[in-house]
Amino acid sequence: MATFEENRDRAQQLVFDSILRHSLAVERNTRGMTAEMTKVVEAAGAALGPELQERLDNLNQGELTALMRYRPGTKVDKLPTRVQSVISFIAAWSDDLGLAISSTWQEGAKEFAQAEIDFVSDLMREALEDVPKIGVTAAAVYRQAMAQPVMGVFLDDALREESTKTRYRVYTTIRNGVTQGQTNAEIVRALRGTKSMNYTDGELKTTRNNLNSIVRTGRSHIASIAEEEVYDALGVDELVFIATLDGRTTFICSSYDSRVFKRSDNSRPRLPLHWGERSRYAPYFGGKIAGNRPYVKAFEPIQRIRKNDRPEGMIGQVRASTSMNEFLKRPDNSAFAREYFGDTRYRLFKEGKLDIRQMVRADGTKYSIAELRQRYAKDFREVFGDAG
């Protein structure tokens, strides 16, 4: 018969392994959600390009100049009729883009909220005995996620404002094109991109990239709220922070990796800590974290690196109990760690003078080398001599 400690350790390994695997699956699923947003932008670009060029072609030079000088939100009643028509078209196009962004987000986010609730609930039932029915709903999680700011920003505001910002970028591109003497076709290409590049090289790429960042952060926000609600319902007392062992992990997440926090601790970092967050929490039962966790010694998504270009050891596994801090200190990871930190920070880290947490502010931004030198002058002198 298994002892309490054995059951506890088994449960601890189960939840840790499962959440690690799930976080990777969520990242893949998020790529699906960002792909849907990309389709929204692509469709908007297709709707904008031909119509805008035709309307620009109908303007004479004086009307083009009047359009170039127009500022969104100012009065248009004294502008030429055809210029007003272009302005109305761009405004309607921007509104349609905003509606498409909002509807795409809502549908995907609500489905994701339910999937996260189901995952955490099922995992806890598998790890623990006599788990009560959990009355957490996707609708409630979604409402809370939209009502609670993330990184100081409300998600619905960020999504809505992106269509407005895109409208401003359209006018910026038109103004620049007219000023530089570009043809109307060249102006449209600068906005939408070129067919040979699948329309990924135009100004609309900024909209696409911004939306992808909002979606990734928003899903992390929803996942965090879903987890917290389930853990609260089940009375989970402690959590262990799980970062991703790769070169894209921020210093702030690396500094927290594998640390255990009381859920009641007001100083506990609340996810997401930054845009594009990938870190998660797992329940902590006080047991050993056994098994393995994956790592990628690369600074871009592994799927972007051809298999023939991946050196031996780029992908692998370490003990699940290995923190990012410990991983970076391994002698066989010195080249990776040096690139991760940069030469100066790496030497301070390697010599044991500074840990990762000392290199970042409370808001997650890095201290500059000059700031670190001022804060830790003695450590710099010991490592670099008087030149430090």
C-alpha positions as CSV (number, residue, x, y, z in Angstrom):
1,M,0.0,0.0,0.0
2,A,1.4,3.4,-1.0
3,T,2.3,5.8,1.7
4,F,1.0,9.3,2.0
5,E,4.4,10.7,0.8
6,E,4.3,8.3,-2.3
7,N,0.8,9.4,-3.2
8,R,1.7,13.0,-2.7
9,D,4.8,12.7,-4.9
10,R,2.8,10.9,-7.6
11,A,0.2,13.6,-7.6
12,Q,2.8,16.3,-7.7
13,Q,4.5,14.7,-10.7
14,L,1.2,14.2,-12.5
15,V,0.1,17.9,-12.2
16,F,3.5,19.2,-13.1
17,D,4.0,17.0,-16.1
18,S,0.4,17.6,-17.3
19,I,0.6,21.3,-17.1
20,L,4.0,21.4,-18.9
21,R,2.5,19.3,-21.7
22,H,-0.7,21.4,-21.7
23,S,1.2,24.7,-21.9
24,L,2.9,23.5,-25.1
25,A,-0.4,22.4,-26.5
26,V,-1.9,25.8,-25.6
27,E,0.9,27.5,-27.4
28,R,0.2,25.4,-30.5
29,N,-3.5,26.2,-30.1
30,T,-2.8,29.9,-29.7
31,R,-1.1,29.8,-33.1
32,G,-4.4,28.6,-34.4
33,M,-6.1,31.6,-32.8
34,T,-3.5,34.0,-34.2
35,A,-4.0,32.4,-37.6
36,E,-7.7,33.3,-37.4
37,M,-6.7,36.9,-36.6
38,T,-4.3,36.8,-39.5
39,K,-7.1,35.8,-41.8
40,V,-9.2,38.7,-40.5
41,V,-6.3,41.1,-41.4
42,E,-5.8,39.4,-44.8
43,A,-9.5,39.7,-45.6
44,A,-9.4,43.4,-44.6
45,G,-6.4,44.0,-46.8
46,A,-8.2,42.3,-49.7
47,A,-11.2,44.5,-49.1
48,L,-9.1,47.7,-48.8
49,G,-6.7,47.4,-51.7
50,P,-8.7,47.5,-54.9
51,E,-11.4,49.8,-53.6
52,L,-8.9,52.3,-52.2
53,Q,-6.8,52.4,-55.4
54,E,-9.9,53.0,-57.5
55,R,-11.0,55.8,-55.3
56,L,-7.5,57.3,-55.2
57,D,-7.3,57.1,-59.0
58,N,-10.4,59.2,-59.3
59,L,-8.8,62.1,-57.4
60,N,-7.0,64.9,-59.1
61,Q,-3.7,66.3,-57.6
62,G,-5.5,69.0,-55.6
63,E,-7.8,66.4,-54.1
64,L,-4.9,64.1,-53.3
65,T,-3.3,67.0,-51.5
66,A,-6.5,67.7,-49.6
67,L,-6.6,64.1,-48.5
68,M,-3.0,64.1,-47.5
69,R,-3.7,67.1,-45.2
70,Y,-6.8,65.6,-43.6
71,R,-6.6,64.5,-40.0
72,P,-9.0,61.8,-38.8
73,G,-11.7,63.2,-36.5
74,T,-11.6,66.7,-38.0
75,K,-14.5,68.2,-40.0
76,V,-14.9,67.1,-43.6
77,D,-17.8,69.2,-44.8
78,K,-15.5,71.7,-46.6
79,L,-13.4,69.0,-48.3
80,P,-14.1,68.0,-52.0
81,T,-16.9,65.5,-52.4
82,R,-14.6,62.7,-53.7
83,V,-12.2,63.3,-50.8
84,Q,-15.1,62.9,-48.4
85,S,-16.0,59.7,-50.1
86,V,-12.5,58.3,-49.6
87,I,-12.6,59.3,-45.9
88,S,-16.0,57.7,-45.4
89,F,-14.8,54.5,-47.1
90,I,-11.7,54.2,-44.9
91,A,-13.9,54.9,-41.8
92,A,-16.4,52.2,-42.7
93,W,-13.5,49.8,-43.6
94,S,-11.9,50.4,-40.2
95,D,-15.3,49.8,-38.4
96,D,-15.7,46.5,-40.2
97,L,-12.2,45.5,-39.3
98,G,-13.0,46.2,-35.6
99,L,-16.2,44.1,-35.7
100,A,-14.3,41.2,-37.3
101,I,-11.6,41.4,-34.7
102,S,-14.1,41.5,-31.8
103,S,-16.2,38.6,-33.0
104,T,-13.2,36.4,-33.8
105,W,-11.8,37.1,-30.4
106,Q,-15.0,36.5,-28.5
107,E,-15.7,33.1,-30.2
108,G,-12.2,31.8,-29.7
109,A,-11.7,33.2,-26.2
110,K,-14.9,31.7,-24.8
111,E,-14.1,28.3,-26.2
112,F,-10.7,28.5,-24.8
113,A,-12.0,29.5,-21.3
114,Q,-14.2,26.3,-21.3
115,A,-11.3,24.2,-22.4
116,E,-9.1,25.5,-19.6
117,I,-11.7,24.9,-17.0
118,D,-12.2,21.4,-18.2
119,F,-8.5,20.7,-18.3
120,V,-7.7,21.9,-14.8
121,S,-10.8,20.3,-13.3
122,D,-10.1,16.9,-14.9
123,L,-6.5,17.1,-13.9
124,M,-7.4,17.8,-10.3
125,R,-9.8,14.9,-10.3
126,E,-7.1,12.6,-11.6
127,A,-4.5,13.8,-9.0
128,L,-6.8,13.9,-6.0
129,E,-9.5,11.9,-4.4
130,D,-13.1,13.0,-3.7
131,V,-12.8,16.2,-5.7
132,P,-16.2,18.0,-5.5
133,K,-18.1,19.3,-8.5
134,I,-16.6,22.6,-9.6
135,G,-19.1,25.3,-10.5
136,V,-16.9,27.5,-12.6
137,T,-18.3,28.6,-16.0
138,A,-16.7,29.8,-19.1
139,A,-19.0,32.8,-19.3
140,A,-17.9,33.9,-15.8
141,V,-14.2,33.4,-16.6
142,Y,-14.6,35.4,-19.8
143,R,-16.4,38.2,-18.1
144,Q,-13.8,38.4,-15.4
145,A,-11.0,38.4,-17.9
146,M,-12.5,41.2,-19.9
147,A,-13.3,43.2,-16.7
148,Q,-9.9,42.7,-15.2
149,P,-7.0,44.7,-16.8
150,V,-3.9,42.8,-18.0
151,M,-0.6,44.6,-18.1
152,G,-2.7,47.7,-17.1
153,V,-4.9,47.4,-20.3
154,F,-8.4,46.1,-20.8
155,L,-8.4,43.5,-23.5
156,D,-11.5,44.8,-25.2
157,D,-9.9,48.3,-25.4
158,A,-6.7,46.9,-26.8
159,L,-8.7,45.0,-29.5
160,R,-10.9,47.9,-30.4
161,E,-8.1,50.4,-30.5
162,E,-6.2,48.3,-33.0
163,S,-8.7,49.0,-35.7
164,T,-8.5,52.7,-34.9
165,K,-4.7,52.6,-35.0
166,T,-4.8,50.7,-38.3
167,R,-7.0,53.5,-39.7
168,Y,-4.3,56.0,-38.7
169,R,-1.7,53.9,-40.3
170,V,-3.7,53.9,-43.6
171,Y,-3.6,57.7,-43.6
172,T,0.1,57.8,-42.6
173,T,0.9,55.6,-45.6
174,I,-1.2,57.7,-48.0
175,R,0.4,60.9,-46.8
176,N,3.9,59.5,-47.1
177,G,3.1,58.1,-50.5
178,V,1.8,61.3,-51.9
179,T,4.7,63.3,-50.4
180,Q,7.2,60.9,-52.0
181,G,5.5,61.0,-55.4
182,Q,4.4,57.3,-55.3
183,T,1.7,56.1,-57.6
184,N,-1.6,55.0,-56.1
185,A,-0.7,51.4,-56.9
186,E,2.5,51.8,-54.9
187,I,0.6,53.4,-52.0
188,V,-1.7,50.4,-51.9
189,R,1.1,48.0,-52.1
190,A,2.8,49.7,-49.2
191,L,-0.3,49.2,-47.2
192,R,-1.3,45.7,-48.2
193,G,2.0,44.2,-49.2
194,T,2.9,42.3,-52.3
195,K,1.4,39.1,-53.7
196,S,4.9,37.5,-54.1
197,M,5.2,37.8,-50.2
198,N,1.6,36.6,-49.6
199,Y,0.8,40.2,-48.5
200,T,3.0,39.9,-45.4
201,D,5.3,42.8,-46.2
202,G,2.9,45.7,-46.1
203,E,2.0,48.2,-43.3
204,L,-0.9,45.9,-42.3
205,K,1.7,43.5,-40.9
206,T,1.9,45.9,-37.9
207,T,-1.8,45.2,-37.2
208,R,-1.3,41.5,-37.6
209,N,1.6,41.4,-35.2
210,N,-0.1,43.6,-32.6
211,L,-3.2,41.4,-32.7
212,N,-1.1,38.3,-32.3
213,S,0.5,39.8,-29.2
214,I,-2.9,40.7,-27.8
215,V,-4.3,37.2,-28.5
216,R,-1.4,35.4,-26.9
217,T,-1.5,37.7,-23.8
218,G,-5.3,37.5,-23.6
219,R,-5.3,33.7,-23.6
220,S,-2.7,33.6,-20.9
221,H,-4.9,36.0,-18.9
222,I,-7.9,33.7,-19.4
223,A,-6.0,30.6,-18.5
224,S,-4.7,32.2,-15.3
225,I,-8.2,33.3,-14.2
226,A,-9.7,29.8,-15.0
227,E,-6.9,28.1,-13.0
228,E,-7.3,30.5,-10.1
229,E,-11.1,30.0,-10.0
230,V,-10.7,26.2,-10.0
231,Y,-7.9,26.2,-7.4
232,D,-10.0,28.5,-5.2
233,A,-13.0,26.2,-5.5
234,L,-10.8,23.2,-4.4
235,G,-8.9,25.1,-1.7
236,V,-5.5,24.7,-3.2
237,D,-3.0,26.5,-0.9
238,E,0.2,26.6,-2.8
239,L,1.4,27.0,-6.4
240,V,4.7,26.4,-8.2
241,F,5.7,28.7,-11.0
242,I,6.5,27.0,-14.3
243,A,8.4,28.9,-17.0
244,T,9.5,27.5,-20.4
245,L,13.1,26.5,-20.7
246,D,14.2,28.2,-23.8
247,G,15.8,31.4,-25.1
248,R,12.6,33.3,-25.5
249,T,11.8,33.2,-21.8
250,T,12.1,36.6,-20.2
251,F,14.3,37.4,-17.3
252,I,11.4,38.0,-15.0
253,C,9.8,34.6,-15.7
254,S,13.2,32.9,-15.5
255,S,13.7,34.4,-12.0
256,Y,10.4,32.9,-10.7
257,D,10.7,29.5,-12.4
258,S,10.2,26.6,-9.9
259,R,9.5,28.9,-7.0
260,V,6.6,28.0,-4.7
261,F,4.1,30.6,-3.6
262,K,1.2,30.7,-1.2
263,R,-1.9,31.6,-3.1
264,S,-2.8,34.0,-0.3
265,D,0.5,35.9,-0.7
266,N,-0.3,39.3,-2.1
267,S,3.3,39.6,-3.4
268,R,2.8,36.5,-5.6
269,P,3.3,37.4,-9.2
270,R,0.1,37.4,-11.2
271,L,0.1,36.0,-14.7
272,P,0.6,37.3,-17.3
273,L,3.7,39.2,-16.4
274,H,4.4,40.5,-19.9
275,W,2.9,40.5,-23.4
276,G,3.1,37.1,-25.0
277,E,3.3,35.3,-21.6
278,R,3.8,31.5,-21.7
279,S,4.4,30.7,-18.0
280,R,1.9,28.8,-15.9
281,Y,1.2,27.8,-12.3
282,A,0.8,24.3,-11.1
283,P,-0.7,23.2,-7.8
284,Y,1.9,22.4,-5.2
285,F,1.3,19.6,-2.7
286,G,4.6,19.7,-1.0
287,G,5.9,16.6,-2.8
288,K,9.0,16.0,-4.9
289,I,8.8,17.2,-8.5
290,A,10.0,14.1,-10.3
291,G,10.1,13.2,-14.0
292,N,11.5,15.4,-16.8
293,R,10.8,18.7,-18.5
294,P,11.8,19.8,-22.0
295,Y,14.2,22.5,-23.0
296,V,15.1,24.2,-26.3
297,K,18.4,26.0,-26.5
298,A,17.2,28.5,-29.2
299,F,16.0,32.0,-29.3
300,E,13.1,31.5,-31.8
301,P,10.3,29.0,-32.0
302,I,11.8,25.6,-32.8
303,Q,9.4,25.0,-35.7
304,R,11.1,27.9,-37.5
305,I,14.5,26.1,-37.4
306,R,15.0,23.4,-40.0
307,K,15.9,20.0,-38.6
308,N,19.2,20.0,-40.5
309,D,20.1,23.3,-38.8
310,R,19.5,22.1,-35.3
311,P,22.8,21.1,-33.6
312,E,23.0,18.2,-31.3
313,G,21.7,19.1,-27.8
314,M,19.5,22.0,-29.0
315,I,16.4,20.0,-27.9
316,G,16.3,17.7,-24.9
317,Q,15.0,17.1,-21.4
318,V,16.3,17.7,-17.9
319,R,14.9,16.7,-14.5
320,A,11.6,18.4,-13.8
321,S,13.0,19.9,-10.6
322,T,15.6,21.8,-12.6
323,S,14.9,25.5,-12.5
324,M,15.8,27.9,-15.3
325,N,18.4,29.4,-13.0
326,E,20.0,25.9,-12.5
327,F,19.7,25.1,-16.2
328,L,21.6,28.2,-17.2
329,K,24.4,27.4,-14.7
330,R,25.1,24.0,-16.2
331,P,28.6,23.9,-17.8
332,D,27.2,22.3,-21.0
333,N,24.9,25.3,-21.4
334,S,27.5,28.0,-21.1
335,A,27.3,29.1,-24.8
336,F,23.5,29.3,-24.6
337,A,23.6,31.1,-21.2
338,R,26.2,33.7,-22.6
339,E,23.9,34.5,-25.5
340,Y,20.8,34.6,-23.2
341,F,22.4,37.1,-20.8
342,G,25.0,38.9,-22.9
343,D,28.7,38.9,-21.9
344,T,28.6,41.2,-18.9
345,R,25.5,39.8,-17.2
346,Y,26.7,36.3,-18.0
347,R,30.0,36.8,-16.2
348,L,28.2,38.2,-13.1
349,F,25.8,35.3,-13.1
350,K,28.5,32.7,-13.7
351,E,30.6,34.0,-10.9
352,G,27.6,33.9,-8.5
353,K,27.6,37.6,-8.0
354,L,24.1,38.3,-9.4
355,D,21.1,36.0,-9.9
356,I,18.5,36.6,-12.6
357,R,16.1,38.3,-10.1
358,Q,18.6,41.0,-9.3
359,M,18.9,41.9,-13.0
360,V,15.2,42.9,-13.4
361,R,13.0,45.6,-12.0
362,A,9.7,44.8,-10.3
363,D,7.9,45.6,-13.5
364,G,9.9,42.9,-15.4
365,T,12.1,45.3,-17.4
366,K,15.9,44.7,-17.3
367,Y,18.3,47.0,-15.6
368,S,20.8,48.4,-18.0
369,I,24.5,47.5,-17.5
370,A,25.1,51.1,-16.3
371,E,22.3,50.7,-13.7
372,L,23.6,47.3,-12.6
373,R,27.2,48.7,-12.3
374,Q,25.8,51.5,-10.0
375,R,23.7,49.1,-7.9
376,Y,26.4,46.4,-7.5
377,A,29.6,48.3,-7.8
378,K,31.5,45.9,-5.5
379,D,30.5,42.9,-7.5
380,F,31.5,44.5,-10.7
381,R,35.0,45.4,-9.3
382,E,35.4,41.8,-8.1
383,V,34.6,40.4,-11.5
384,F,36.0,43.0,-13.9
385,G,38.6,44.8,-11.7
386,D,38.9,48.5,-11.8
387,A,37.5,48.5,-15.4
388,G,34.2,47.4,-14.0
